[in-house]
């Protein structure tokens, strides 16, 4: 905040996070807007429940993996489907909590601190004592046993968060949501308002803010793109700490969104209306990244003829790039498995 003196009265300027708009940011915003329009006009993810569900699972798996959760994609899926998974109890609880939190995206008001605390309570349920409340102790980021970033002291957190949310409320109609979500994400990580779950909440809130702009973002697996570029993600945050503004992080996140939208467009094309009913039915019974024998697929589809399976279902799906063989050089191997991609 800065002091302004007018007519002998000292006034405090409203807080504004430090950033500036670059030509590169504007180019990304234009490209992303065009791709969002293409996805929305071509079809909607709401019409493809298996894509929605798989993208949601990818989001949760990736966001937790960034925070060192060791459960695999298939294990995360099993937990979400309510099946027994043998693994670390805390990691399993993290999956359950994240799924419950992501299911609330459509209800979230991203400019509400009370909503933030409520969703944090869901995200961290049973994982710590300070759930749904701002931290009461010091927090930092450590690497190789050394503190590389020390968050603001706890007595400043309430004020900093109130300033940040006041800025959101004042500017939600003037700052583009793509820019605003990235600024919030960085500022949130900098303030580190909670004792645990800051990274998970920052990524969820980013998605919630984008959802308010265009509903398709509820099912865009942005977190999976961040996880692929995890080092660059942390590098961008570190550069912003040094620079004193969020510019580098804004450009990084816009690039991530731009790239993941390309992937979603390909995803939708693979499941397009020109696809045969046989292939659509095959994809509807297969989960992403799970392996299946031909026999298992026949049972799921209620088929009796292996030739029918191969000719009408598997071969067309493989040609479209929707399914792959685990042993492509040995198509007739008894150990052959099939994976939806």
N, C-alpha and C positions, 0 to 999 in steps of 0.2 A: 504494500500500500504506500501511497505517497501523500504528502500534505499539500493542500492547495489553500492559499490565503485569498479570500474574497470578502471585501467590505470589513476587514478586520477580524473575520471569523475563520478559524482553521477548519477546513473540511477534508475528510479522508476520501480519496478516490476509491472506487470499488475495485476489488482484486481482479486481476486478469492474468492467467498463466502466460509466461513468456514464450512466444512463438511468432513466426512470420510465414506468410504464404509464398511459396516458390512456384516458378513456372512448372517444375517437375510435378509438384503436388496437383496443380490444376490439370495437367495432362492426365495424371492417374484418375482424378475425379471424373473427367470426361470419358475415359475408357471404361471405367467401372460402371458409370451410369448407362453407357451404351450396352454393356454386357448384361446388366440387370434387366434392362428393357427387353433384351433378346430372350432371356430366360423366362421373363414374365409373359411375353407374347407367344413364345413357342409352345410353352406348356407351363404348368405349375407343379412344384414339388408336392403340393397338397394332393395332386391326383395320382401320385406314385408313392403309396405308403411304404413300400419296401426300401425305396431310396431315402425317404425321410428318416426311417428308423435306423438304417445303416449309417447315414451321415451323422445322426445324433450320437450313435455309439462311437463313431470315429472321433467326434468332438470330445466326448468324455474320456475315452482312452488316452487321447493325445494330451489333453490338459493335465490329466493325472500323471502321465508318463514324464512330462516336463518336471513335475515335482517328485520324481524318483519312485512313483508307484510301479511295482514290477509285474503286475498282472498283464497277461497278454490280451490281445483284442478278443480272442475267443472266450477267455475267462471273464472279461468284462461283460461280454454278451450274455454269458451264462448267468452271471450275478443279476443282471438286469431282467433276465427272463425268469428269475426266481428259482434257479436250479442250484444245487449244492456245488460249491467250488472249494477245493482244498487249497487254502492259501492263508496269508497273514490276515488276521482278523481286522486289524486297522485298515489295511488296504481294501478289503472287501467292503468295510463300512464307508470308506471314501467313495467307492463306486456307487453305492446305494444313495449316499447323500448327494453326490453330483447329479445323478439321474433325477432325483427329486427336485433339485434346484433348477436344472435345465427345463423341467416340465412346467416351471412357473414363469418362463420367459414372457409369455403373452400377457401376464398379469402385472409385470414389473413396471413401475414408473421410474425411469432411470434418473430423474431429478429429485428423488425422494431419499433422504438419509434413512428414514425409518424403514423403507423398503430394502435398502442396502443391508441394514442390520438384520432385518427379518430373514433375508435370503442367506446371509452369512450364517445365521443360526441353523438353517437347513443344511448348508454346505459342510458345517463342522459339527453337526449333531453327534454327541458321544465321543468326540475326538479330543476334547480339551475343556478346561474350565472356563476360558474366556470366549464363549460362543455367543455371537450376536451382540457383542459389545466392543467398543474400541479398547485397544491395549492399554495396560497400566504399567508396562515395563519398557525398557529399551529394546530395540530390535536392529539387527544389521544383516548384511549379506556377507557370507564367508566363503573363501575359496582357499583350499590347501591350508586350512587352519588359520588363515589371516582374514581380518575384517577388511573387505574392500569397499563397503558402503555402510555408513551409520545413518539410520533413519532419524528424522527429527525426534526430539525427546517427547515422551508421552503427554506432558502437560500442554503441548502445542497441538496435539492431534485434533481435538474437537474444533478448535478455531480454524485450522487449516482445512478440515473437511467441510465446515460450514462455508468458508470462502469458496471452495471448489464447487460445491453444489449451488451456491448463490450465483456463481458465474454461469453454470449450466442453465439455470432457470432464466437468467437475463438474456442469454445468447442463443437459446435453442432454435429460435426462428431466424437468426441472422448468420450463424456459423454453420457451414455445411455439415450434416451429420457424419460424413466420412472423416472430416477433419476433427470435428468435436470429439468423436469416439476415441480417436488416437490420442488426442491431447489428454482426455480424461484418463485413459489407460496409463499413460506415462506418469501423470501427476499422482494418480492413485498408488502406483508402484513406488514412487518417490516418498510419499507420505507414509506408506506402509501402515495403514491404520489399525490393522488387527494383529493379534499375537500369532495367528496361523491362518493360512488360506488366502493370503493376499494375491498370489499369482492366479489361483483358480478364480477368485472373485473378479479380478481385473479383466480376465479373458471372457468370463460370463457376462460382465457388465458391458463390455465392448460389443458383444453379440446382441445384448438386449437393446442397446442404443441403435444399432444398425436395424434391428427388427422394427423399431418405431418408425424408421424411414421407409423400409421395404420389408414386408413380412417374409419374403423368401429367405432372409438371413437367419431365421429361426432354424433352418435346416442346411445352412452352408457350413461345412466343417472347417471353419477358419483355424481352429486350434490344431488341426492336423497339419496345416501348412506351417504354422509357427513351430510345431514340434520338429518338422523336417529341417528348419533353419534355426534351431534352438540357440546355437552359438551366436549367430548373427543377431538374434532377438536380444540376447543379453549384451552383446557388443553395442547395439544401438542404444539401449538404455544407459550403458556406461558412458557413451559419448555425450549423451544429453546431460548427464550429471556434470561432466566436465565443461560443456558448452554453456550450461545455464539456461537452455531452452529445449523444447521438445521437437525441433525441426527434423532431426535425423530419424527419430522414432516415427514421426508422422509419415515420412516418405517410406520408411521400411514397412509399416503396416499397410499402407495403400498398395505397395508392391505385392504384399502377401495376399491381400484381398483380390487384386487383379489376377494373380496366378490361380488362386483356388476357384475363381469363377470360370476360368478356362476349363478346368477339370470338370466342373459341374455341367458345363455346356456339352462336353464330350459324353459325360455320364447320361445326360438326357437324350442325346442323339442315339446312344446305344439302346435306349429303352423306348425309342420313338414309335410312332403309330404305324410305321412301315414294317415293324417287326412282326413276325408270324405269331399267331396265338399259341403255337407250340412252345416257342422260345419264351414268350411272356409267362406262360405257365411254369416253365422250368425255372426261370429267375425268381418267380414268386415263392417257390418252395426252398430255394437255396439261400443260405446266409453268406454274407461277404466274408472272405478269408477263412471259411471253414472248408475242410476237405471231405469229399464224398466218393464212395465207390459207386460203380454203375448200378449194382444191386440195390444200394440204399436209395438212389435216385428213382429207380423203377418202383420201389415200394412207396415212396412219397407221392409219385405221380399215379400210382395204381396201374402200372403197365405190366404186361406179361411178355412182350417181345423185345429182346435186346436190340434187334435190328431196327425196330420202330423207334426206340430210344436214340440210337445212333443217328439214324437218317433224318428224323424230324425234329429232334430236340438238341442233342449234343453237337453234332457237326455244324448246324446253322449258327448255334450260339458261339462256338469256337471261331467260326469265320467272321462273326460280327465283333469279336474281341471281348465278349461278355463273360466267357468261360475259358479257362485254360487247363491243360493237362499238366499233372505233376511230372510226368515222364513223356514229354512231347516226341522224343526220338524213339520211343517204344510204345506206340499207341495201343497195342494189343496185350501189353504186359498185365499179368495178374495183379501186380502191385499198383496199377494205374489208379489215380485219384483225380477228381475234378474240383476246381475252385472257381467260384464266381468272383469276378474282378470289377 
